[in-house]
Amino acid sequence: MEKELKPYMMSLFEYLGYAAGSELGKEVAATAVALKETIQEQYISNPKYTGNIKLYRREFLDEYFKKKVYDGEVEPSNGDPENYVQL
């Protein structure tokens, strides 16, 4: 019997490499809900933020941002997903 692979879930911070901010976070969450995407929550506590964060499938984030930033293939520029610069 093969083990079922679970989707790799990650936060916007993990995906982008920086804090996305509440406006972008709300946009991504609204899109994920509209598409009936899997969303998980995780509680974190660090000097910059304490509270729940949302986790999304990496494939969903790839599609949302139309780029692959998690492997260093693309570097965010000015925090605007439309202005990514190819390395």
CYANA upper distance limits for C-alpha pairs under 8 A (distance plus 0.5 A):
  7 PRO  CA     57 ARG  CA      6.56
  7 PRO  CA     58 ARG  CA      8.23
  8 TYR  CA     57 ARG  CA      6.16
  8 TYR  CA     58 ARG  CA      6.48
  9 MET  CA     40 GLN  CA      8.38
  9 MET  CA     55 LEU  CA      6.03
  9 MET  CA     56 TYR  CA      5.58
  9 MET  CA     57 ARG  CA      5.06
  9 MET  CA     58 ARG  CA      6.49
 10 MET  CA     14 GLU  CA      6.60
 10 MET  CA     15 TYR  CA      7.11
 10 MET  CA     55 LEU  CA      5.32
 10 MET  CA     56 TYR  CA      5.94
 10 MET  CA     57 ARG  CA      6.92
 10 MET  CA     58 ARG  CA      6.83
 11 SER  CA     15 TYR  CA      6.73
 11 SER  CA     53 ILE  CA      7.52
 11 SER  CA     54 LYS  CA      6.48
 11 SER  CA     55 LEU  CA      5.00
 11 SER  CA     56 TYR  CA      6.80
 12 LEU  CA     16 LEU  CA      6.31
 12 LEU  CA     17 GLY  CA      8.33
 12 LEU  CA     18 TYR  CA      8.41
 12 LEU  CA     19 ALA  CA      7.77
 12 LEU  CA     20 ALA  CA      6.80
 12 LEU  CA     25 GLY  CA      8.02
 12 LEU  CA     54 LYS  CA      8.38
 12 LEU  CA     55 LEU  CA      7.87
 12 LEU  CA     56 TYR  CA      8.41
 13 PHE  CA     17 GLY  CA      5.77
 13 PHE  CA     18 TYR  CA      5.58
 13 PHE  CA     19 ALA  CA      5.58
 13 PHE  CA     20 ALA  CA      6.79
 14 GLU  CA     18 TYR  CA      7.93
 14 GLU  CA     70 TYR  CA      8.14
 15 TYR  CA     58 ARG  CA      8.22
 15 TYR  CA     61 LEU  CA      8.19
 15 TYR  CA     69 VAL  CA      7.09
 15 TYR  CA     70 TYR  CA      5.89
 16 LEU  CA     20 ALA  CA      7.90
 16 LEU  CA     69 VAL  CA      6.89
 16 LEU  CA     70 TYR  CA      7.48
 16 LEU  CA     76 PRO  CA      7.55
 17 GLY  CA     70 TYR  CA      8.45
 20 ALA  CA     24 LEU  CA      6.48
 20 ALA  CA     25 GLY  CA      6.80
 20 ALA  CA     79 GLY  CA      8.06
 21 GLY  CA     25 GLY  CA      6.56
 22 SER  CA     26 LYS  CA      6.48
 23 GLU  CA     27 GLU  CA      6.85
 24 LEU  CA     28 VAL  CA      6.69
 25 GLY  CA     29 ALA  CA      6.61
 26 LYS  CA     30 ALA  CA      6.50
 27 GLU  CA     31 THR  CA      6.72
 28 VAL  CA     32 ALA  CA      6.60
 28 VAL  CA     64 TYR  CA      8.21
 29 ALA  CA     33 VAL  CA      6.64
 30 ALA  CA     34 ALA  CA      6.62
 31 THR  CA     35 LEU  CA      6.67
 32 ALA  CA     36 LYS  CA      6.49
 32 ALA  CA     37 GLU  CA      5.43
 32 ALA  CA     38 THR  CA      8.00
 32 ALA  CA     39 ILE  CA      7.96
 32 ALA  CA     60 PHE  CA      8.49
 33 VAL  CA     37 GLU  CA      6.51
 37 GLU  CA     56 TYR  CA      8.28
 37 GLU  CA     57 ARG  CA      8.48
 37 GLU  CA     60 PHE  CA      8.22
 38 THR  CA     56 TYR  CA      7.01
 38 THR  CA     57 ARG  CA      7.46
 39 ILE  CA     54 LYS  CA      6.98
 39 ILE  CA     55 LEU  CA      6.19
 39 ILE  CA     56 TYR  CA      5.79
 39 ILE  CA     57 ARG  CA      8.18
 40 GLN  CA     54 LYS  CA      6.17
 40 GLN  CA     55 LEU  CA      5.48
 40 GLN  CA     56 TYR  CA      7.26
 41 GLU  CA     52 ASN  CA      6.60
 41 GLU  CA     53 ILE  CA      6.00
 41 GLU  CA     54 LYS  CA      5.05
 41 GLU  CA     55 LEU  CA      6.35
 42 GLN  CA     52 ASN  CA      5.83
 42 GLN  CA     53 ILE  CA      5.89
 42 GLN  CA     54 LYS  CA      6.96
 42 GLN  CA     55 LEU  CA      7.76
 43 TYR  CA     50 THR  CA      8.02
 43 TYR  CA     51 GLY  CA      5.90
 43 TYR  CA     52 ASN  CA      4.74
 43 TYR  CA     53 ILE  CA      6.79
 44 ILE  CA     49 TYR  CA      7.91
 44 ILE  CA     50 THR  CA      6.08
 44 ILE  CA     51 GLY  CA      6.09
 44 ILE  CA     52 ASN  CA      6.69
 44 ILE  CA     53 ILE  CA      7.69
 45 SER  CA     49 TYR  CA      6.49
 45 SER  CA     50 THR  CA      4.65
 45 SER  CA     51 GLY  CA      6.95
 46 ASN  CA     50 THR  CA      6.51
 56 TYR  CA     60 PHE  CA      7.32
 56 TYR  CA     61 LEU  CA      7.42
 57 ARG  CA     61 LEU  CA      7.04
 58 ARG  CA     62 ASP  CA      6.65
 59 GLU  CA     63 GLU  CA      6.74
 60 PHE  CA     64 TYR  CA      6.55
 61 LEU  CA     65 PHE  CA      6.51
 61 LEU  CA     66 LYS  CA      8.43
 62 ASP  CA     66 LYS  CA      5.91
 62 ASP  CA     67 LYS  CA      6.09
 62 ASP  CA     68 LYS  CA      6.20
 63 GLU  CA     67 LYS  CA      7.78
 65 PHE  CA     81 PRO  CA      6.78
 67 LYS  CA     74 VAL  CA      7.44
 68 LYS  CA     72 GLY  CA      8.15
 68 LYS  CA     73 GLU  CA      6.60
 68 LYS  CA     74 VAL  CA      6.73
 69 VAL  CA     73 GLU  CA      6.09
 69 VAL  CA     74 VAL  CA      5.30
 69 VAL  CA     75 GLU  CA      6.86
 69 VAL  CA     76 PRO  CA      8.05
 73 GLU  CA     86 GLN  CA      7.48
 73 GLU  CA     87 LEU  CA      6.87
 74 VAL  CA     84 TYR  CA      7.02
 74 VAL  CA     85 VAL  CA      6.62
 74 VAL  CA     86 GLN  CA      5.59
 74 VAL  CA     87 LEU  CA      6.37
 75 GLU  CA     84 TYR  CA      6.52
 75 GLU  CA     85 VAL  CA      6.24
 75 GLU  CA     86 GLN  CA      7.17
 75 GLU  CA     87 LEU  CA      7.28
 76 PRO  CA     80 ASP  CA      7.69
 76 PRO  CA     81 PRO  CA      7.31
 76 PRO  CA     83 ASN  CA      7.78
 76 PRO  CA     84 TYR  CA      5.47
 76 PRO  CA     85 VAL  CA      7.19
 77 SER  CA     81 PRO  CA      8.10
 77 SER  CA     83 ASN  CA      6.36
 77 SER  CA     84 TYR  CA      5.87
 77 SER  CA     85 VAL  CA      7.08
 78 ASN  CA     83 ASN  CA      7.87
 80 ASP  CA     84 TYR  CA      7.72
